[in-house]
Amino acid sequence: MLAETRRRVERAARELGYVPNAHARSLAECGGDAGGGSIAVVVRTVAVPHHAYVAQAAQEEAARRGRLSLICTTGGDAAREVSILQMTREQGAEAVILVGGVVADEEYLARTRRQAYALAEAGSRLVLCGRPGLGEGVPAPVVDYDNAGGARAVTEHLLGAGHRRIAFLGAAPGHSTAEGRVAGYRRALAEHGLAPDPELEIPAGPGRSEGYRALRRRLEAGGPAFTAVVAGTDLAAAGALQALREHGLRVPEDVSVAGYDDVPPAAELGLTTVRLPYHELGRAAVRLALARADGEPRVTLPTRLVTRDSVRPPVPSSA
């Protein structure tokens, strides 16, 4: 009877042109662990290098451990992030990794806590990568890097070169990544006996065009002089280089510039910057997701200062 049923099913499949779902088959073969052997990696966009690097590393680590990966992008849309989390929970993902900084207001915290508990109840796991934690007892471990420490190190490098009027390009109140970098910048100034000047903290988004427009406006408007710029990202630093050049200023002869992230085009521009442990972030997020350790651990990875040709001591007339 079973053999006859099998023959009928196979005949119907041939007639309908059925093709087996490789994704579902792989999930079944991975089997064993709760969640079916798949891991979702959720990023704002893969159009910027740092998100793509972390997602790629997570995918490689997941594959090494016999899991499939689903890379999802939100475009910064909170509602889309919620929809993705709900979808991955319904499809039985073993873990979901949220990558990148956010505006960690009460609405975000409450929303994400609900998702963390819902995933845990479904036998899944939420991991935050490069994001603030959700509070004690919330089932969402954190993999992060020394964000403020990196900004402190690059600012100290400029101070060590003799700069005392250092602008920060990329202030974004409320955004977790930008606020951490501003905090590191301010700490370095304070350790050298310098009070932060709000006029030297220039609001800007993380992109090249945003850095360019923000610094161009600042240069055109005048205001307190500076001999160096710490940009919140390498892309913003690239925009700053263009704005300075158009304003008749040379880098590093007239103004020193440093970035953050060490992504293209930092090396091509000879940009002093801070290198993030992208690949280890992605790998550690997957390991933490699958470890199911007691408690909700936090892993913090180091950053590294990379010195290139965009920094030199200020000229006496501008110092």
N, C-alpha and C positions, 0 to 999 in steps of 0.2 A: 504493500500500500504506500509506504514512504517513497519507494523507488518510483512508482508511477506518479506520485505527486511531484517529485523532483523533475521528472521528464516534462510534465505539463508546464511547470514554472519556467524551465529552460526554453521550451518551445515558445511560450508567450513572450519571454524576454527577447528572443531572436526576432520574432515578428514585430515587436514594438521598437526594435533598435535600441534596447537598453544598454547603457554603458555603466559599469560599476563606479561608484564614487570613491576615488582614490583617497580623498581626505578622510572619509568615514572609515574606510578599510584600515588606513594607517592608525587612526585613533583606536580602533578595536585591537590591532596588533600591539600597539604600545601598552594598552590596557593595564590592569593591575592596580594602579594608584587611582584614588578618587579623582574625578574630574575628567578622565578619559585621555590624559596625556597631551593636552594642548595648553599653550601659554599665549595670552594676548599681551601685546606691547602697545601702549597707547601714548602717542606723542601729539604735540600741537601740529607739526608739519615735518615732512622729510625733506623739505626744500632748503633747510638750513643744516650745515654739516654736523653740529654737535648732536642734534636729535637723531640724525641718520646713523652716526657712529655708535651711539648707545643702543639703538634698535638692532643694528647689525650684530653687535657683540652679544646681545641677549639671544638673538636668533641662533647664533653659532653655538652658544652654550646649551640652549634648549635642544638643538639637534644632537649635540654630543651626548645628551642625557636621554635620547630617544623620544623627545617631544616634538610636536609640530608647533609652529608659531603663526600667529595672526598679527600683522602690523596694522594698526588703525590710526587715523589722524582725526583730530577734532577741529582744527582751524581756530582754536581758542574759544569755541562755542561750548558753554557749560552744559546746555541742554543736550548737545550731541555727545558730550562725554558721559552723561548719565545714561543716554540711550545705548551707548557702546557697552557700558558696564552691565546694564540689564541684559543685553543680547548675549554677552559672553557668559553671564551667569546661567541664562536659560539654555545655552548650548553646552554647559558643563565644562567650561574651561577650568583647568586645574589651578591656574593662577592668572592674575591680571596685574601688570606692571604699569603704573602711571609715571611718565617721564616728564621732567621739566618744571620750572618754577610757575607759580600761580599767585594771584591776589588772594591771600589766605584770610579772607574776612569770615565773619561768623556764618554767613550763608554757605560759603564753600565748605567750611569745617563741618557744619551740620549735615549738609548733603553727602559729603564724602564719608563721614562716619556711618550714616545709614547704609551706604553701599558696602562699606567694609564689613559691617555686621551681617548684611544680607548674603554677601559672598561666603563668609565664614559659615553661616547656617546651611549653605548649599554645599559645603565641603570644599570650597575654593579658598583662595588667599589673595588679598590685596597687598601689593608692595608699592611703596612710594619711592621713587628714584629721583633725587635732586629736588625733593619737595619737603616742606615742613611736616613734622609728625602731627597726628590727629589727637594726641593726648594720651595720658596713661590709661592702660587697660583696653584701648581700642585695637582690635586685631588687624593691624596694618604696620608691619615693620618698615624701617626706613633705611635706604642706602643713599648716602650723601657724600659730598666732598667738602673740603675746607674752603668754603666760598669766601668768607670774610678774611681768612688767613691768606688767601691768594692775593686779594686786593691790598691787604696790609703789606705783603712782601713787595709787590710792584711799586707801591707808593714809597716804601722805605728805600727802594733802589733809586728812585728819583731824588729823594731827600739826601741820600748818600752821595749823589752826584753834585749836590749843592743847591738844588732847587728848593725854594721856600714858598713860591706862589704857584700852587699846583691846582689846576681845575679838574673836576670830575665830570665827564660827559656821559650822561646816561642815568641821571637820577629819575626814579620812577616810584614815588611813594606808594606803599602797599604791595608792590610786587616782591615776592620773597627773594628772588635771585638778585635783583637790583639793590634791594635794601641791605642784603648781606654784604655786597661789594662796597656800598657807601659806608657801611659800618667799619669795614676793614680799612678803608681810606681815612676815615676820621680817626681811627685808633692810631694809625701810624703818625698822623699829624700831632695828635695829643702826646704821644711818646717823645716827640721832638720839641715839645713846648709850644706848639702852634695851635691856635684856636681855629676851628673850621669857619670858613667864610661862606655864608649861604649864597652869596653872589657868584661864587666859584663852583657851585653845584648846579650844573646845567641840565635841565630836563631833556631827555631824548629817548626815543625807542631804540631797540637793539639793532636795527638794520642800517645798511650803509647810507641810504638816502636820508634816513632820520638823523643820523649823526651829522651828515653834511649840512642839512638844513638848520639844525639846532646850533651848530658852531658858527655857521655863516651869519645867522641872525645875531648871535652874541658878538661877533667881530664887528658887524656893521653898527651895532648899537653902542659899542664902546663899553665902558664900565671898568671894574678893577682889572689891572694887568695880570698876566700869568706868564710863566716861562715854560710850563710843562702841562700836558694833558694826560690824565688817565681816563681811557674810554672804557665803558662797561662791557664792551664786546670788541672783538677784532673788526667786525664789519662796521661798527660805529667809528672805530679808529680809522678805517680806510676812508670813510666819509670825511672825518676830521682832516686827514692829510690833504684831501682835495680842497676843502674850504680854506685851509691855511695857505695852500699854494695859490689859490685864486686871490687871496688877500695880500699876496706879495711876501709871504713868510716862508722861510726854508726850514725843513726838518732834516736833521736836528740842529742846524746852525743857529736858528732863531728861536725855535720852540721844539722841545722834546715831546715825543708822543709814545705812549704805551697802551697796549690793549689787554684783552682778557679772552681766553678760550684756546688760543693756538690752533686756529682752523684757517683754511685758505680764506684770504690771501696773506696771512701773517708772514710766512716765510718769504714769499715773493717780494713783499714790501720791506723786508728787513726789520720787522716790527718786534720790539721787546714786548713780551706778553706773559701770560700765565697759562701753563698747560694743564688741562684737566685729564683725569684718568678715565677717558670715555669707555674704553674697552673693558676695564675692570669694573666700572659702574654697571654695565650691562650684564657681565658675567656674574657679579656678586648679587645682583637683583634676582637672577634666576636661581642661584644657589640658595639664597635666603627664602625664596618662594617655595622651594621644594624641601627645605630642611625641616619645616614644621617644628622648630625649636620651641621650648617652653618660653613663655613671655613674649614680648614684642621687641626684639632687639633693634639696635640702631648701629649701622656700620658707617664710619666716616673715613673717607680715603683722602690721602694728601694730594695737594697740588704742587706744581713746580714752576719756579720762575725761569723763563727763557730769555736770555739777554741777546739782543741783536744790535743793529746800528742806528736805531731811532732815538737813542738817548745819549746826551753828552752834557757836560757842565754848562750852566747858563753863561752867556757873555756878560761881562761886568756891567754894561750899560742897562741890561734888562733884569739883572738879578735883584 
